[in-house]
Amino acid sequence: MRLGEVVVDVAPLRSSRDFRLVFATQAISMVGTHLTSVAASLQVYALTGSTVQVGLMSLVLGLSLLVGLVAGGVLADRVDRRRLMLVTRSITAVVVAGLAVNAALPDPKVWFVFVAAVLAGGTAGLGGPAMMAATPSLVQPGQLAAAGALTTLTAQLGGMIGPSLAGVIASGPGVAMCFAIDAAVYVVGLALLAPLPALPPEGTAEVQHPLKAMTEGLRFLRGNQVVSGLLLIDVCAVVFAMPYALFPELGTEHFGGGPSTVGLLYTAPAVGSFFGALTSGWTGRVHHTGRALIGAVAVWGVAISCFGLSSNLWLALAFLALAGLGDTASEILRRALLQHYTPDRLQGRVGSLWLAQATAGPSVGNLEAGLVARALGSSAGAAVLGGVVCLAGVATLAVAMPGLRKATLHELSDAEEPADSIEKT
């Protein structure tokens, strides 16, 4: 296999000006989002001295984001997606600018930070499905995996650069500057998205009640083995084998380190994920996409179990990096298959469910890991068991859902049906 077939495929950037604009917007937005997230946490703690208040703010943000995602999925299948992105991002820019003004006051108000978290989370949720649903219209059909890999790469870069940059800025000019920079980033993003053409969803002649519209999306999931399988296989990974809540105890007790050791545990999966995104060129070329996806999730499960069995720190970090690599491959393949097998008129609703699961799933998984660790009396044992359960779930889905196993981004034969033809509602 040539190097050009392994490194991340940049063909969507070369062939589509509109995707370049969206990619640039996402790249700078991910950094800006982390600036605001870290700055808001620092400000709430400085004003209240309470980690509970910091956690409460994160909860408020997460809940408003979930509500926004559900509503945003319906809107993305009903109105022009470009307009929805511009409107929601404009509102968020104003909210973040308000955070900057509040932080610059002699007596900043903590209640305003909570209100801003609700508004920012809600508007981000409203616009998120539109951005995801628009992607298939901006790239060629065979470039969905490459587009997903590039999107994942922006998220990984933002996650690596944003928090560190936020810490530097907050310790220097202050948190108000973090908010101000993010507000400016949103304005730049609006300028980048403005040249996009209108992106109306297909089949919007009938205006449905929101509940009926969501019911239609859920009915599609029940009748489509590939798309429902994509959501279920992610549950196996993020709910049954999510190790992050175990890191503080493992870092200090199991590996006998301190905060720096715990930090290494959190960093290792991100390093593997970044490397996975950089070497994702194969994801758009593999013919048996469903089997590759099953294998990628299995890699995550095996790596998490091996991490729990490791007594050597550096070996454990290697397994966490391997888990991150498998997770990134899984995310790229799932995103591409989801967009490939979902009709355009349902892209917003189905995409919102995928985003909602990606938002809530890790939180549920970390809670589950903590409860299992308490029941077993061992965080390492909880990691091992989680990986085993993940593998069992993946194997069960592979056998029970042949449609998922046979899913592909390529038309291998007449037996492989295109996206719209397998819809069963």
JODANOR-V846130 format. One line per field, one symbol per residue. phi: phi as a letter, one per 30 degrees, with the letter a starting at -180 (. if undefined). A space follows every 50 residues. Layout:
phi->???
//
This chain:
phi->.dedccdedcedddcbdddeddddddddddddddeddddddddddddcib ddddddddddddddddddddddddddcbbdddddddddddddeddddddd ddddddbdcdddddddddddddddddceddddddeedcbdedcddddddd ddddddddddcedddddddddcdjdededddddddddddddddedddebd ddicdcccdeddddddddddddccdddddddddddeddcdbccddddedd dccdcicbeddddddddeddddddddddccedddcddcdddddeddddee ddddddddddccedddddddddddddddeddddddddeddccdedceddd ddddddddddeeddddddddddddddiadddddddddddedddddddddd bddddcdacbddadddddeddcdbb
//
